[in-house]
Amino acid sequence: MNSMIFSGFGIEIFKRDERYFIRYDAGELAVQFREDEINEDEAANAQKSEESAYDVLLACQRRS
């Protein structure tokens, strides 16, 4: 079951079965939602500011 934790800065963070996920628009010309697993520290950091959220998204993209 999904539990919404945060919505803002163009991202959504939610918890599913004790795991954290971030959802965001990764599309360039068209909307393409992407969902990546993040850890608890990244979830907390992404909620601090728009810049922190962007840093977390960059880390997610480097991992994939």
PDB file of N, CA, C and O in Angstrom:
ATOM      1  N   MET A   1       0.838  -1.174   0.000  1.00  0.00           N
ATOM      2  CA  MET A   1       0.000   0.000   0.000  1.00  0.00           C
ATOM      3  C   MET A   1       0.886   1.241   0.000  1.00  0.00           C
ATOM      4  O   MET A   1       1.851   1.314   0.761  1.00  0.00           O
ATOM      5  N   ASN A   2       0.570   2.205  -0.836  1.00  0.00           N
ATOM      6  CA  ASN A   2       1.324   3.450  -0.926  1.00  0.00           C
ATOM      7  C   ASN A   2       0.869   4.433   0.141  1.00  0.00           C
ATOM      8  O   ASN A   2      -0.323   4.586   0.407  1.00  0.00           O
ATOM      9  N   SER A   3       1.833   5.084   0.734  1.00  0.00           N
ATOM     10  CA  SER A   3       1.552   6.128   1.709  1.00  0.00           C
ATOM     11  C   SER A   3       2.303   7.386   1.275  1.00  0.00           C
ATOM     12  O   SER A   3       3.533   7.426   1.330  1.00  0.00           O
ATOM     13  N   MET A   4       1.568   8.414   0.846  1.00  0.00           N
ATOM     14  CA  MET A   4       2.186   9.654   0.386  1.00  0.00           C
ATOM     15  C   MET A   4       2.863  10.353   1.558  1.00  0.00           C
ATOM     16  O   MET A   4       2.254  10.560   2.608  1.00  0.00           O
ATOM     17  N   ILE A   5       4.119  10.711   1.370  1.00  0.00           N
ATOM     18  CA  ILE A   5       4.890  11.385   2.406  1.00  0.00           C
ATOM     19  C   ILE A   5       5.057  12.868   2.082  1.00  0.00           C
ATOM     20  O   ILE A   5       4.973  13.718   2.969  1.00  0.00           O
ATOM     21  N   PHE A   6       5.295  13.174   0.800  1.00  0.00           N
ATOM     22  CA  PHE A   6       5.592  14.551   0.413  1.00  0.00           C
ATOM     23  C   PHE A   6       5.211  14.773  -1.037  1.00  0.00           C
ATOM     24  O   PHE A   6       5.337  13.879  -1.873  1.00  0.00           O
ATOM     25  N   SER A   7       4.743  15.976  -1.323  1.00  0.00           N
ATOM     26  CA  SER A   7       4.466  16.394  -2.688  1.00  0.00           C
ATOM     27  C   SER A   7       4.855  17.865  -2.812  1.00  0.00           C
ATOM     28  O   SER A   7       4.310  18.719  -2.113  1.00  0.00           O
ATOM     29  N   GLY A   8       5.779  18.147  -3.682  1.00  0.00           N
ATOM     30  CA  GLY A   8       6.238  19.507  -3.899  1.00  0.00           C
ATOM     31  C   GLY A   8       7.517  19.504  -4.708  1.00  0.00           C
ATOM     32  O   GLY A   8       8.117  18.448  -4.911  1.00  0.00           O
ATOM     33  N   PHE A   9       7.942  20.659  -5.170  1.00  0.00           N
ATOM     34  CA  PHE A   9       9.160  20.804  -5.969  1.00  0.00           C
ATOM     35  C   PHE A   9       9.136  19.921  -7.221  1.00  0.00           C
ATOM     36  O   PHE A   9      10.191  19.578  -7.753  1.00  0.00           O
ATOM     37  N   GLY A  10       7.945  19.553  -7.693  1.00  0.00           N
ATOM     38  CA  GLY A  10       7.831  18.721  -8.885  1.00  0.00           C
ATOM     39  C   GLY A  10       8.067  17.243  -8.636  1.00  0.00           C
ATOM     40  O   GLY A  10       8.260  16.477  -9.581  1.00  0.00           O
ATOM     41  N   ILE A  11       8.053  16.835  -7.378  1.00  0.00           N
ATOM     42  CA  ILE A  11       8.269  15.432  -7.037  1.00  0.00           C
ATOM     43  C   ILE A  11       7.188  14.954  -6.077  1.00  0.00           C
ATOM     44  O   ILE A  11       6.505  15.753  -5.435  1.00  0.00           O
ATOM     45  N   GLU A  12       7.050  13.646  -5.993  1.00  0.00           N
ATOM     46  CA  GLU A  12       6.213  13.013  -4.982  1.00  0.00           C
ATOM     47  C   GLU A  12       7.057  11.934  -4.324  1.00  0.00           C
ATOM     48  O   GLU A  12       7.730  11.162  -5.007  1.00  0.00           O
ATOM     49  N   ILE A  13       7.020  11.880  -3.002  1.00  0.00           N
ATOM     50  CA  ILE A  13       7.728  10.844  -2.265  1.00  0.00           C
ATOM     51  C   ILE A  13       6.673  10.027  -1.530  1.00  0.00           C
ATOM     52  O   ILE A  13       5.789  10.576  -0.872  1.00  0.00           O
ATOM     53  N   PHE A  14       6.781   8.719  -1.651  1.00  0.00           N
ATOM     54  CA  PHE A  14       5.844   7.861  -0.959  1.00  0.00           C
ATOM     55  C   PHE A  14       6.553   6.619  -0.443  1.00  0.00           C
ATOM     56  O   PHE A  14       7.653   6.274  -0.875  1.00  0.00           O
ATOM     57  N   LYS A  15       5.892   5.966   0.486  1.00  0.00           N
ATOM     58  CA  LYS A  15       6.430   4.776   1.125  1.00  0.00           C
ATOM     59  C   LYS A  15       5.549   3.593   0.766  1.00  0.00           C
ATOM     60  O   LYS A  15       4.324   3.661   0.867  1.00  0.00           O
ATOM     61  N   ARG A  16       6.179   2.520   0.352  1.00  0.00           N
ATOM     62  CA  ARG A  16       5.459   1.307  -0.018  1.00  0.00           C
ATOM     63  C   ARG A  16       6.195   0.127   0.620  1.00  0.00           C
ATOM     64  O   ARG A  16       7.355  -0.124   0.292  1.00  0.00           O
ATOM     65  N   ASP A  17       5.550  -0.583   1.504  1.00  0.00           N
ATOM     66  CA  ASP A  17       6.141  -1.758   2.154  1.00  0.00           C
ATOM     67  C   ASP A  17       7.506  -1.451   2.759  1.00  0.00           C
ATOM     68  O   ASP A  17       8.471  -2.174   2.511  1.00  0.00           O
ATOM     69  N   GLU A  18       7.593  -0.389   3.544  1.00  0.00           N
ATOM     70  CA  GLU A  18       8.816   0.021   4.242  1.00  0.00           C
ATOM     71  C   GLU A  18       9.938   0.462   3.305  1.00  0.00           C
ATOM     72  O   GLU A  18      11.083   0.579   3.741  1.00  0.00           O
ATOM     73  N   ARG A  19       9.642   0.707   2.041  1.00  0.00           N
ATOM     74  CA  ARG A  19      10.625   1.203   1.065  1.00  0.00           C
ATOM     75  C   ARG A  19      10.151   2.563   0.566  1.00  0.00           C
ATOM     76  O   ARG A  19       8.950   2.812   0.455  1.00  0.00           O
ATOM     77  N   TYR A  20      11.106   3.438   0.269  1.00  0.00           N
ATOM     78  CA  TYR A  20      10.790   4.798  -0.180  1.00  0.00           C
ATOM     79  C   TYR A  20      10.969   4.902  -1.693  1.00  0.00           C
ATOM     80  O   TYR A  20      11.886   4.319  -2.273  1.00  0.00           O
ATOM     81  N   PHE A  21      10.067   5.660  -2.311  1.00  0.00           N
ATOM     82  CA  PHE A  21      10.117   5.879  -3.749  1.00  0.00           C
ATOM     83  C   PHE A  21       9.899   7.355  -4.045  1.00  0.00           C
ATOM     84  O   PHE A  21       9.209   8.063  -3.310  1.00  0.00           O
ATOM     85  N   ILE A  22      10.507   7.801  -5.144  1.00  0.00           N
ATOM     86  CA  ILE A  22      10.323   9.178  -5.596  1.00  0.00           C
ATOM     87  C   ILE A  22       9.772   9.108  -7.015  1.00  0.00           C
ATOM     88  O   ILE A  22      10.261   8.335  -7.838  1.00  0.00           O
ATOM     89  N   ARG A  23       8.767   9.906  -7.295  1.00  0.00           N
ATOM     90  CA  ARG A  23       8.142   9.958  -8.619  1.00  0.00           C
ATOM     91  C   ARG A  23       8.303  11.368  -9.162  1.00  0.00           C
ATOM     92  O   ARG A  23       8.079  12.351  -8.456  1.00  0.00           O
ATOM     93  N   TYR A  24       8.698  11.452 -10.434  1.00  0.00           N
ATOM     94  CA  TYR A  24       8.934  12.762 -11.044  1.00  0.00           C
ATOM     95  C   TYR A  24       8.794  12.661 -12.554  1.00  0.00           C
ATOM     96  O   TYR A  24       8.769  11.564 -13.112  1.00  0.00           O
ATOM     97  N   ASP A  25       8.704  13.793 -13.203  1.00  0.00           N
ATOM     98  CA  ASP A  25       8.594  13.857 -14.660  1.00  0.00           C
ATOM     99  C   ASP A  25       9.998  13.869 -15.240  1.00  0.00           C
ATOM    100  O   ASP A  25      10.739  14.837 -15.068  1.00  0.00           O
ATOM    101  N   ALA A  26      10.366  12.789 -15.931  1.00  0.00           N
ATOM    102  CA  ALA A  26      11.693  12.675 -16.531  1.00  0.00           C
ATOM    103  C   ALA A  26      11.655  12.959 -18.030  1.00  0.00           C
ATOM    104  O   ALA A  26      12.675  12.832 -18.707  1.00  0.00           O
ATOM    105  N   GLY A  27      10.498  13.339 -18.552  1.00  0.00           N
ATOM    106  CA  GLY A  27      10.368  13.594 -19.979  1.00  0.00           C
ATOM    107  C   GLY A  27      10.971  14.919 -20.389  1.00  0.00           C
ATOM    108  O   GLY A  27      11.088  15.845 -19.586  1.00  0.00           O
ATOM    109  N   GLU A  28      11.351  14.995 -21.644  1.00  0.00           N
ATOM    110  CA  GLU A  28      11.907  16.237 -22.174  1.00  0.00           C
ATOM    111  C   GLU A  28      10.846  17.007 -22.945  1.00  0.00           C
ATOM    112  O   GLU A  28      10.524  18.142 -22.595  1.00  0.00           O
ATOM    113  N   LEU A  29      10.309  16.407 -23.977  1.00  0.00           N
ATOM    114  CA  LEU A  29       9.283  17.077 -24.767  1.00  0.00           C
ATOM    115  C   LEU A  29       7.871  16.678 -24.343  1.00  0.00           C
ATOM    116  O   LEU A  29       6.930  17.463 -24.463  1.00  0.00           O
ATOM    117  N   ALA A  30       7.739  15.478 -23.857  1.00  0.00           N
ATOM    118  CA  ALA A  30       6.438  14.979 -23.403  1.00  0.00           C
ATOM    119  C   ALA A  30       6.572  14.506 -21.960  1.00  0.00           C
ATOM    120  O   ALA A  30       7.662  14.154 -21.509  1.00  0.00           O
ATOM    121  N   VAL A  31       5.468  14.500 -21.254  1.00  0.00           N
ATOM    122  CA  VAL A  31       5.470  14.050 -19.862  1.00  0.00           C
ATOM    123  C   VAL A  31       5.774  12.555 -19.821  1.00  0.00           C
ATOM    124  O   VAL A  31       5.125  11.758 -20.499  1.00  0.00           O
ATOM    125  N   GLN A  32       6.757  12.194 -19.027  1.00  0.00           N
ATOM    126  CA  GLN A  32       7.123  10.793 -18.833  1.00  0.00           C
ATOM    127  C   GLN A  32       7.464  10.606 -17.357  1.00  0.00           C
ATOM    128  O   GLN A  32       8.577  10.903 -16.922  1.00  0.00           O
ATOM    129  N   PHE A  33       6.495  10.113 -16.598  1.00  0.00           N
ATOM    130  CA  PHE A  33       6.722   9.939 -15.168  1.00  0.00           C
ATOM    131  C   PHE A  33       7.653   8.767 -14.925  1.00  0.00           C
ATOM    132  O   PHE A  33       7.561   7.724 -15.572  1.00  0.00           O
ATOM    133  N   ARG A  34       8.548   8.968 -13.978  1.00  0.00           N
ATOM    134  CA  ARG A  34       9.515   7.943 -13.615  1.00  0.00           C
ATOM    135  C   ARG A  34       9.442   7.751 -12.101  1.00  0.00           C
ATOM    136  O   ARG A  34       9.189   8.695 -11.352  1.00  0.00           O
ATOM    137  N   GLU A  35       9.665   6.531 -11.675  1.00  0.00           N
ATOM    138  CA  GLU A  35       9.625   6.205 -10.259  1.00  0.00           C
ATOM    139  C   GLU A  35      10.912   5.457  -9.909  1.00  0.00           C
ATOM    140  O   GLU A  35      11.246   4.457 -10.545  1.00  0.00           O
ATOM    141  N   ASP A  36      11.626   5.941  -8.905  1.00  0.00           N
ATOM    142  CA  ASP A  36      12.874   5.322  -8.469  1.00  0.00           C
ATOM    143  C   ASP A  36      12.830   5.076  -6.978  1.00  0.00           C
ATOM    144  O   ASP A  36      12.213   5.833  -6.228  1.00  0.00           O
ATOM    145  N   GLU A  37      13.490   4.013  -6.554  1.00  0.00           N
ATOM    146  CA  GLU A  37      13.604   3.732  -5.129  1.00  0.00           C
ATOM    147  C   GLU A  37      14.713   4.597  -4.545  1.00  0.00           C
ATOM    148  O   GLU A  37      15.772   4.757  -5.151  1.00  0.00           O
ATOM    149  N   ILE A  38      14.463   5.149  -3.373  1.00  0.00           N
ATOM    150  CA  ILE A  38      15.451   5.960  -2.668  1.00  0.00           C
ATOM    151  C   ILE A  38      15.526   5.469  -1.225  1.00  0.00           C
ATOM    152  O   ILE A  38      14.662   4.720  -0.769  1.00  0.00           O
ATOM    153  N   ASN A  39      16.562   5.895  -0.515  1.00  0.00           N
ATOM    154  CA  ASN A  39      16.657   5.503   0.887  1.00  0.00           C
ATOM    155  C   ASN A  39      16.022   6.583   1.770  1.00  0.00           C
ATOM    156  O   ASN A  39      15.620   7.640   1.282  1.00  0.00           O
ATOM    157  N   GLU A  40      15.940   6.310   3.041  1.00  0.00           N
ATOM    158  CA  GLU A  40      15.263   7.213   3.970  1.00  0.00           C
ATOM    159  C   GLU A  40      15.957   8.572   4.047  1.00  0.00           C
ATOM    160  O   GLU A  40      15.286   9.600   4.142  1.00  0.00           O
ATOM    161  N   ASP A  41      17.290   8.590   4.007  1.00  0.00           N
ATOM    162  CA  ASP A  41      18.035   9.858   4.043  1.00  0.00           C
ATOM    163  C   ASP A  41      17.756  10.700   2.803  1.00  0.00           C
ATOM    164  O   ASP A  41      17.579  11.914   2.899  1.00  0.00           O
ATOM    165  N   GLU A  42      17.717  10.054   1.640  1.00  0.00           N
ATOM    166  CA  GLU A  42      17.410  10.782   0.405  1.00  0.00           C
ATOM    167  C   GLU A  42      15.990  11.335   0.454  1.00  0.00           C
ATOM    168  O   GLU A  42      15.741  12.446  -0.014  1.00  0.00           O
ATOM    169  N   ALA A  43      15.068  10.574   1.012  1.00  0.00           N
ATOM    170  CA  ALA A  43      13.680  11.048   1.133  1.00  0.00           C
ATOM    171  C   ALA A  43      13.629  12.302   1.996  1.00  0.00           C
ATOM    172  O   ALA A  43      12.926  13.256   1.665  1.00  0.00           O
ATOM    173  N   ALA A  44      14.363  12.305   3.091  1.00  0.00           N
ATOM    174  CA  ALA A  44      14.387  13.473   3.976  1.00  0.00           C
ATOM    175  C   ALA A  44      15.054  14.665   3.286  1.00  0.00           C
ATOM    176  O   ALA A  44      14.572  15.793   3.391  1.00  0.00           O
ATOM    177  N   ASN A  45      16.149  14.421   2.590  1.00  0.00           N
ATOM    178  CA  ASN A  45      16.859  15.509   1.907  1.00  0.00           C
ATOM    179  C   ASN A  45      16.025  16.128   0.793  1.00  0.00           C
ATOM    180  O   ASN A  45      16.037  17.346   0.615  1.00  0.00           O
ATOM    181  N   ALA A  46      15.303  15.305   0.046  1.00  0.00           N
ATOM    182  CA  ALA A  46      14.511  15.806  -1.079  1.00  0.00           C
ATOM    183  C   ALA A  46      13.401  16.751  -0.628  1.00  0.00           C
ATOM    184  O   ALA A  46      12.915  17.553  -1.424  1.00  0.00           O
ATOM    185  N   GLN A  47      13.001  16.667   0.618  1.00  0.00           N
ATOM    186  CA  GLN A  47      11.929  17.513   1.137  1.00  0.00           C
ATOM    187  C   GLN A  47      12.422  18.867   1.634  1.00  0.00           C
ATOM    188  O   GLN A  47      11.610  19.747   1.920  1.00  0.00           O
ATOM    189  N   LYS A  48      13.720  19.051   1.740  1.00  0.00           N
ATOM    190  CA  LYS A  48      14.281  20.268   2.322  1.00  0.00           C
ATOM    191  C   LYS A  48      14.154  21.488   1.414  1.00  0.00           C
ATOM    192  O   LYS A  48      13.749  22.563   1.857  1.00  0.00           O
ATOM    193  N   SER A  49      14.502  21.311   0.144  1.00  0.00           N
ATOM    194  CA  SER A  49      14.477  22.444  -0.786  1.00  0.00           C
ATOM    195  C   SER A  49      14.425  21.921  -2.213  1.00  0.00           C
ATOM    196  O   SER A  49      14.629  20.734  -2.465  1.00  0.00           O
ATOM    197  N   GLU A  50      14.153  22.819  -3.128  1.00  0.00           N
ATOM    198  CA  GLU A  50      14.120  22.447  -4.535  1.00  0.00           C
ATOM    199  C   GLU A  50      15.491  21.965  -4.996  1.00  0.00           C
ATOM    200  O   GLU A  50      15.586  21.016  -5.773  1.00  0.00           O
ATOM    201  N   GLU A  51      16.543  22.610  -4.524  1.00  0.00           N
ATOM    202  CA  GLU A  51      17.911  22.215  -4.901  1.00  0.00           C
ATOM    203  C   GLU A  51      18.249  20.824  -4.354  1.00  0.00           C
ATOM    204  O   GLU A  51      18.865  20.016  -5.049  1.00  0.00           O
ATOM    205  N   SER A  52      17.852  20.550  -3.129  1.00  0.00           N
ATOM    206  CA  SER A  52      18.098  19.228  -2.533  1.00  0.00           C
ATOM    207  C   SER A  52      17.323  18.146  -3.290  1.00  0.00           C
ATOM    208  O   SER A  52      17.836  17.049  -3.511  1.00  0.00           O
ATOM    209  N   ALA A  53      16.102  18.458  -3.679  1.00  0.00           N
ATOM    210  CA  ALA A  53      15.300  17.504  -4.450  1.00  0.00           C
ATOM    211  C   ALA A  53      15.981  17.213  -5.782  1.00  0.00           C
ATOM    212  O   ALA A  53      16.028  16.064  -6.221  1.00  0.00           O
ATOM    213  N   TYR A  54      16.506  18.244  -6.421  1.00  0.00           N
ATOM    214  CA  TYR A  54      17.203  18.076  -7.697  1.00  0.00           C
ATOM    215  C   TYR A  54      18.439  17.194  -7.525  1.00  0.00           C
ATOM    216  O   TYR A  54      18.718  16.348  -8.375  1.00  0.00           O
ATOM    217  N   ASP A  55      19.174  17.383  -6.441  1.00  0.00           N
ATOM    218  CA  ASP A  55      20.358  16.562  -6.167  1.00  0.00           C
ATOM    219  C   ASP A  55      19.985  15.089  -6.016  1.00  0.00           C
ATOM    220  O   ASP A  55      20.704  14.212  -6.495  1.00  0.00           O
ATOM    221  N   VAL A  56      18.867  14.820  -5.355  1.00  0.00           N
ATOM    222  CA  VAL A  56      18.407  13.438  -5.191  1.00  0.00           C
ATOM    223  C   VAL A  56      18.031  12.850  -6.546  1.00  0.00           C
ATOM    224  O   VAL A  56      18.350  11.694  -6.825  1.00  0.00           O
ATOM    225  N   LEU A  57      17.357  13.632  -7.392  1.00  0.00           N
ATOM    226  CA  LEU A  57      16.991  13.148  -8.723  1.00  0.00           C
ATOM    227  C   LEU A  57      18.232  12.831  -9.550  1.00  0.00           C
ATOM    228  O   LEU A  57      18.262  11.827 -10.261  1.00  0.00           O
ATOM    229  N   LEU A  58      19.239  13.666  -9.465  1.00  0.00           N
ATOM    230  CA  LEU A  58      20.487  13.403 -10.188  1.00  0.00           C
ATOM    231  C   LEU A  58      21.134  12.114  -9.708  1.00  0.00           C
ATOM    232  O   LEU A  58      21.641  11.338 -10.518  1.00  0.00           O
ATOM    233  N   ALA A  59      21.124  11.879  -8.417  1.00  0.00           N
ATOM    234  CA  ALA A  59      21.684  10.648  -7.863  1.00  0.00           C
ATOM    235  C   ALA A  59      20.905   9.422  -8.375  1.00  0.00           C
ATOM    236  O   ALA A  59      21.503   8.393  -8.689  1.00  0.00           O
ATOM    237  N   CYS A  60      19.592   9.536  -8.455  1.00  0.00           N
ATOM    238  CA  CYS A  60      18.766   8.445  -8.974  1.00  0.00           C
ATOM    239  C   CYS A  60      19.109   8.141 -10.430  1.00  0.00           C
ATOM    240  O   CYS A  60      19.223   6.979 -10.820  1.00  0.00           O
ATOM    241  N   GLN A  61      19.271   9.180 -11.216  1.00  0.00           N
ATOM    242  CA  GLN A  61      19.576   8.993 -12.626  1.00  0.00           C
ATOM    243  C   GLN A  61      20.963   8.409 -12.839  1.00  0.00           C
ATOM    244  O   GLN A  61      21.169   7.661 -13.795  1.00  0.00           O
ATOM    245  N   ARG A  62      21.922   8.731 -11.972  1.00  0.00           N
ATOM    246  CA  ARG A  62      23.260   8.152 -12.080  1.00  0.00           C
ATOM    247  C   ARG A  62      23.240   6.655 -11.765  1.00  0.00           C
ATOM    248  O   ARG A  62      24.007   5.885 -12.343  1.00  0.00           O
ATOM    249  N   ARG A  63      22.365   6.249 -10.851  1.00  0.00           N
ATOM    250  CA  ARG A  63      22.286   4.837 -10.466  1.00  0.00           C
ATOM    251  C   ARG A  63      21.667   3.974 -11.560  1.00  0.00           C
ATOM    252  O   ARG A  63      21.962   2.781 -11.643  1.00  0.00           O
ATOM    253  N   SER A  64      20.823   4.551 -12.392  1.00  0.00           N
ATOM    254  CA  SER A  64      20.121   3.730 -13.402  1.00  0.00           C
ATOM    255  C   SER A  64      20.857   3.662 -14.710  1.00  0.00           C
ATOM    256  O   SER A  64      20.392   3.013 -15.647  1.00  0.00           O
TER     257      SER A  64
END
